[in-house]
Amino acid sequence: MFSVNCEKSGDVAVVKCAGRIVRGEAVYTLKSTVSAQGSARIIVLDLSDVESLDGGGLGTLVLLHRWARDNGIQLKLVNPSPLVYEMLERTRLNHVFDISTIHDVLNVLGTDQSEWKNSREWKCALGW
C-alpha cells in the first residue's frame, strides 16, 4: 500500500510518501502528485516512511528528477528510510539526487528552524 500527502507553502511543495513505491498504482500516484506541483520552485519528497522501493520506483524517481530539472524545479529527497538510502547507494543514484535532512532544506530555504518547528502547517506536512 502506498499513500502520498502534499502540502504547499508559497513556492515550496512538500510531498510525504508512505508505504511501498513499487511498479503500478504507486508509481502512477507519485508521478501525478509531483507533476501537479509544476508551479513550485522546490519540491521536497519526504521518504522517511517508505518501506520498499523496486525498479519501477527507482525509475520513477529518476523520471521525476529529469522532469524537475527540465522545468527549473529543485527536487530534494529528504530523510530517506534506511532501505531506500541503501537502494540509492547500490544503484549509485545517491550521486544523482539531492538527498538532504529536513534541517538542510530549511537552511536552503533560509527559514528559521525554531519558527518552522512551531508551524502547524509544516508539522502536518511532514507528519510530526
Secondary structure, 3 states (H helix, E strand, C coil): CEEEEEEEECCEEEEEEEEEECCCHHHHHHHHHHHCCCCCCEEEEEEEEEEEECHHHHHHHHHHHHHHHHCCCEEEEECCCHHHHHHHHHCCHHHCCEEECHHHHHHHHCCCHHHHHCCHHHHHHCCC
